[in-house]
Amino acid sequence: MIKSAAPSRASVFISGESGTGKELCAMALHRHSPRRHAPYIVLNMAALPNDLIESEIFGHKKGAFTGATADREGAAVKAHGGTLFLDEICEMDLALQAKLLRFLQTGVVQPLGSDETRKVDVRIICATNRDPMREVAAGRMREDLFYRLHVIPIDLPPLRERGTDIIGLARSFLHELSREEGKSFERFTEEAETCMLGYDWPGNVRELRNVIHTAVVLYDGVVLEQPMLSRSLQESLQKAQALKEQTLKNENAGRLDDMAPMIAMDQPPSPQSGAGKAEGAVEIEPLAMTEERAIRRAIALCDGNITRAAGRLEVSPSTLYRKLQSWDNKA
Ligand SMILES: Nc1ncnc2c1ncn2[C@@H]1O[C@H](COP(=O)(O)OP(=O)(O)OP(=O)(O)O)[C@@H](O)[C@H]1O
């Protein structure tokens, strides 16, 4: 998929759990594209405060805000002719999502505090470890932006679903890390490989690489045996347990968030998204569009079950079917 998608200018939307290789995939797309000699710029939405992201993407003019002591070129301009990778895209607040959408539609960059605009040619790749449809359904990601970005979707499977790929990756890491650490490991015992196949790798490829790295550093020899792996797996298991508990907590919190738009559908986007703070964040849309969005969101939250969605929306299923049909006809 990477090879087929690389030559195109179309946006790529990479999703997958943490550690499945999304960043590596984005880099591979750029390296196999005709843009490979042009810049590849990465911005991580989770690593930057929301009010800085806008200036990081679009740049700013000296004096545009406190601390803007000089003009600054944004990533969109730096990436001209090349690729802009927006990692953790779902962390971007709604106000900024609107600005990103406008940029995607026009290709025009306007730095903060500047009247000047510049047209750029940038290929966008974005990634998230969240379920993007769920983010859209919960109102945390604009649907129009999602469809703009989601032209070529690449879903990276979790390592536990990749069958014997685990072994291929493990062997390649063993060679690479053995060389890097000046060790002479060449292969695993059969038991070690069986053990890796039986584990569920919540941290995915990153965890596999780390576990092998630890074993390579701690032990010597030509054959890496299961007990050597077990020690570093043990540590990894403890970390995984902590991660699982955290994820569970987040998921429960997320589920409550997801229900909020259904309970109070006529309210503006949740303040937790940061939208309330920024001007222009809550855009006015025709009532029919609000209704359609609310209905589609309810259906998505009810896993496509229209009868259940109708129940939650307190209308009859036939009303929902009628409305869905009318939208289909319109499309
Ligand atoms: N197919 C692969 N072959 C070799 N190494 C891989 C592969 N997939 C992932 N890795 C390695 O696993 C680690 C995690 O990959 P990467 O940072 O791309 O994951 P990610 O999905 O972007 O993670 P996160 O969501 O946490 O940012 C990196 O060290 C990467 O080089």
The ligand as an ORCA input file, in Angstrom:
! r2SCAN-3c Opt
* xyz 0 1
  N       7.632     -2.701     10.106
  C       8.596     -2.276     10.905
  N       9.880     -2.650     10.697
  C      10.865     -2.230     11.499
  N      10.687     -1.443     12.554
  C       9.447     -1.029     12.827
  C       8.336     -1.435     12.013
  N       7.210     -0.871     12.502
  C       7.597     -0.150     13.579
  N       8.939     -0.245     13.776
  C       9.726      0.371     14.855
  O       8.894      0.415     16.012
  C       9.054      1.649     16.711
  C       7.735      2.379     16.759
  O       7.378      2.831     15.443
  P       6.692      4.260     15.192
  O       7.318      5.314     16.060
  O       6.664      4.486     13.736
  O       5.238      3.915     15.752
  P       3.960      4.857     15.910
  O       2.796      4.037     15.488
  O       4.193      6.161     15.201
  O       3.910      5.062     17.474
  P       3.179      6.227     18.340
  O       1.717      6.176     18.007
  O       3.453      5.822     19.757
  O       3.853      7.513     17.931
  C      10.140      2.402     15.956
  O      11.363      2.102     16.555
  C      10.054      1.822     14.557
  O      11.290      1.959     13.898
*
